[in-house]
Amino acid sequence: MTMTLSTIRRVAIASCGALGLAATAQPAQAQNVPVALLDSVPIGDTGTCEAQIRPPQSGDGLFDRRYVVICRDAAAPVGTLAVLRNTDANQLLADARSNGATCTRRDNVAAPQGLADAATYSCTAPDDGLQTEVIVGSNGGNTYLASGVAAYTDALRLGLASLATDRLVPGDVSIPLTQASDARAFARSQAEAISADAALTEAYRRSNAGAYAEAAEFFTAAAEQLNGAAALEARLNAGLQQSNLGNYLEAAQVFGAAREQIGDHPILTRLARNFEALDALNRDAPAEAIQTLDTQLPGNAGNLDALRALEVSDPLSTRLIAEQENAISGATGQLTLLERTTLLDAQGWQIRATALRELGRTDEARATLLAAQDDLLEVRDGRIVSILWLRSQVLGELAELDELDGDLAGAEALHRQAVSLLEDYYPGSPALVSARAQMAAFLARSGRNDEALALYGLLVEDADSKPSATLRRLLSPYFALLAERSDEADTAERMFAASQLLLRPGLAQTQAVLARELSGGSDESAQLFRRSLNIGRAIEQMRGEIAQRELTGNVEEPDAAAELANMRSQLAALQTQQLELQQALAQYPRYRAVTDDQMGLAELQQVLAPGEAYYKLVMLEEDAYAIYVESGMARGFRVEAGTAEIDMMVDALRDSIAVELGGQTITYPFEIGLARQLYIALFGPVDGQLRQTSHLVFEPDGALLRLPANLLVMDDDSVTRYDARVAADEDAAFDYRGTQWLGRSMQISTAVSPTGFRDVRRARASDATSEYLGLGQNLPLGDGGFPSGTRAASGGMSDRCYWEPSVWNNPIAATELRTADRIVTAEGGQAAVLTDAAFTDTALLGMDQLDEYRILHFATHGLVTAPARDCPPRPALLTSFGDSDSDGLLSFAEIFDLQIDADLVILSACNTASAGGLVASREAGISGTGDFALDGLVRAFVGAGGRTIVASHWPVPDDFDATGRLISGFFEAEAGESTTEALRQAQLGLMEDEDTSHPFYWSAFAVVGDGAIPVRR
């Protein structure tokens, strides 16, 4: 591929963030900044804990400082730090004992750096026995205090050392971790622990650095605590972060609600205008962005003459005075209202220029960018640190215009200036990654490939193993350069490293958490870990309920206020329980280690057994790439079909398998020729190696997440024979016997990430003593509607976003369950089947024996789409109705609550390999948007304790007893035979039967996880 400017044209749009004009923040990871000037203090090198500054207490002096310590996987602060003048250390220790705690001094404990005389005390609370640690020391007229949960001692000591030495002290922080939460959840905990003003400051810092998901949490927390214009400003910013993350519906809702309250406020009107225009750019609608910017501001907001002499009275604006000591390099004084509007108007010019360039109007774009640059430099000579990212953005776009005009020297100079601005103030930030990526792409287009590769390598290294959605755009030219050198030794390794920075499904994280739980090595530790996970999810669920109540309820009414206070009390109790569990988990060293989310190519090769291959597909904006790995070789290459072409092929193949029309499933002749073309595109460069493989671990991406790889065709002869057969007899259009399917030749597992595959493979096997539990065949409701006395009948399902009673009237027969039960028991295994009245949601949630079965098999309808337009999908399995708490559904969140210990979960239902959705993820109290295929029911069962899941890509047919034959063949596997081989052998029988040779009958199931797990031990 010849790289052109269009290959990075969208980078500028993707990196547009909130303009930090109303609140200034410290530069990300500012170098050589005294800790005393930081509001957010990183603790140690692992990124697991931070100290956030708190407002002063009554009686504190001018130079006193207090902090809360926040750590990952802990929803509440785990401790406090303080720097106090004129305070006696003994008095601080007495304060620690004031609640009746018993404190004992620990001898032979090394003092934190900078506090040679520090004393350490272990304290035990009288009520709950929670172990805390208190460290007190003095230096330079200050008394330093650290107090917190003993399990977080490393964080307390390193944090105190940083305060005492006034610099960031490096070191490892060993704390109990489930690693179930992500950076977004960590940010939410931080935001809730600090003041509204501090949260807003931190929100702008992270937004300006390009950390949109984290910034959204800080803006949201600030908006919940602030009032008036300040709250509106925070909400507008939170809306923009959602747009930057691709959550456009949520962004539109926020903007719409805020627009009704803004009036003619000169700052808020400009923020709303700019942010809605940015949202349009994010949605690839440049013309709409220009239209938004052309809309006249309401009232007197656009009259600059009326603003000329006014000062900003809003306390939020005062933050522009101090970034570190001063927001304006070498200048002092509060910005006038006119200066703020000038800066916002400059941002508007920059947004307009981006839209004009998208529309090909480059001359207008250049003039507009120069106007933006002039406005930015006009305010305090451009020395406002918090808008340096915007200046860098303008420089980058001017560079691209210079390049289009053939001025390569000028373009390079502007790119380097853009990078330099961010290197000084936002090192390691996504904004700097974006600027470097644009520079590297320019070098590649200029033919300076070695320089470009070196800069891309630095970019990947500085990304610090943090996946990001925007990196798909930024890394496209890098993959193109590497593909041109596919024969070089390090190409596969470099491509593999870069590929792991791309955003992955939430299932991969859930697999890692399960592997971590199972690594403890004892029932007691695993139970503690599981309880900690459940408490964490309960906290997130309660937070969501409180936020929803505050948003929709009248909290001023006494009853509503009392209910809200009760919910907050429950949240506080859950947070305390979590800290107690974390303290217990700290006894197990395995749970104190941080597991790297990334792995090297060599490690993957060590995980693979002889005869196995791992194929990782990477779908970027226009092109697709693959990394093929065996234990002794690896190759990275460009796929011989673009992303759009692959999308069309997958859609056509899916439509030739099964289409839902009028409530019926219609099957058409399969596009066998297209299946051959897709095989050549994906596997052609490694066809020879693949044919020597017995087990393929396939990691799909993009559209391939919706299609099982087993139905791809490996040779031309299969297509030729089929075409000849149909030409001779048109009734043979559904006869695919003899086709060399990929699934005929080898076993196939589906993986979602290399680390996820590794984690599942290394996880210990189930300890269950019984072999099999089958569940399905719900009781139909008939014409009577929902059963009286149940949650559904009492109005819980009256909303249009819930399913109609008729959905329960077509249960899947339990034939396949009884077939499996008969086979297992005939060979001496312990098995059971629950159907009809025994198969209810409330009964399953109340079962404490589910973890006694190593195979769980559900044969019931999976509800994976939304019941009505504009409703969010909430994946669930259909069950019979039970007691008063029943709604006849085993929901995504409820599946997470199941206590299972299964090597294998079989989901024989409709499209159980589908996505989950944002709403379902939030209701379950888990991280991620759930937008990827496999993030739905598959992820839920992994979260409940299932190692490997057999899921379906479309409704599994009953015709010709296809499902029954698959299941019986599957369970007739010899002892020790792998799951993938058992499934392949069962599929072979259907492939060679004319009635069931169409992929619709045999191809639906995918083994997600490690297919080497045996069906029968």
Secondary structure as UniProt FT lines:
FT   HELIX           5..8
FT   TURN            9..10
FT   HELIX           11..14
FT   TURN            20..21
FT   TURN            28..29
FT   TURN            31..32
FT   HELIX           35..37
FT   STRAND          40..43
FT   STRAND          49..54
FT   TURN            58..59
FT   TURN            62..63
FT   STRAND          65..71
FT   TURN            72..73
FT   STRAND          79..85
FT   HELIX           89..96
FT   TURN            97..99
FT   STRAND          102..106
FT   TURN            113..114
FT   TURN            116..117
FT   STRAND          119..124
FT   TURN            126..128
FT   STRAND          131..139
FT   TURN            140..141
FT   STRAND          142..149
FT   HELIX           150..152
FT   HELIX           153..165
FT   HELIX           183..192
FT   HELIX           196..208
FT   TURN            209..210
FT   HELIX           212..225
FT   HELIX           228..244
FT   TURN            245..246
FT   HELIX           248..262
FT   TURN            263..264
FT   HELIX           266..282
FT   TURN            283..284
FT   HELIX           286..294
FT   TURN            299..302
FT   HELIX           305..307
FT   TURN            308..309
FT   HELIX           315..321
FT   TURN            324..325
FT   TURN            329..330
FT   HELIX           337..358
FT   TURN            359..360
FT   HELIX           362..378
FT   HELIX           379..382
FT   HELIX           385..387
FT   HELIX           388..404
FT   TURN            405..406
FT   HELIX           408..425
FT   TURN            427..428
FT   HELIX           430..445
FT   TURN            446..447
FT   HELIX           449..462
FT   TURN            463..465
FT   TURN            469..470
FT   HELIX           471..474
FT   HELIX           476..483
FT   TURN            484..487
FT   TURN            489..490
FT   HELIX           491..499
FT   TURN            500..501
FT   HELIX           506..518
FT   TURN            519..520
FT   HELIX           523..552
FT   TURN            555..556
FT   HELIX           558..585
FT   TURN            586..587
FT   HELIX           589..592
FT   HELIX           601..607
FT   TURN            610..611
FT   STRAND          612..619
FT   STRAND          624..630
FT   TURN            631..632
FT   STRAND          633..638
FT   HELIX           643..655
FT   TURN            656..657
FT   STRAND          659..661
FT   TURN            662..663
FT   STRAND          664..666
FT   HELIX           672..683
FT   HELIX           684..686
FT   HELIX           687..690
FT   TURN            691..692
FT   STRAND          695..699
FT   HELIX           702..706
FT   HELIX           709..711
FT   HELIX           716..728
FT   HELIX           730..734
FT   TURN            737..738
FT   HELIX           742..745
FT   STRAND          747..750
FT   HELIX           754..762
FT   STRAND          770..776
FT   TURN            782..783
FT   TURN            788..789
FT   HELIX           792..796
FT   TURN            800..801
FT   HELIX           805..809
FT   HELIX           815..826
FT   TURN            827..828
FT   STRAND          831..835
FT   HELIX           836..838
FT   HELIX           841..846
FT   HELIX           850..852
FT   STRAND          853..859
FT   STRAND          862..863
FT   TURN            869..870
FT   STRAND          876..878
FT   TURN            884..885
FT   STRAND          889..891
FT   HELIX           892..897
FT   STRAND          902..907
FT   TURN            912..913
FT   HELIX           918..923
FT   TURN            924..925
FT   TURN            933..936
FT   HELIX           937..944
FT   STRAND          946..952
FT   HELIX           959..961
FT   HELIX           962..971
FT   TURN            975..976
FT   HELIX           979..991
FT   HELIX           994..996
FT   HELIX           999..1002
FT   STRAND          1005..1008
FT   TURN            1011..1012
//
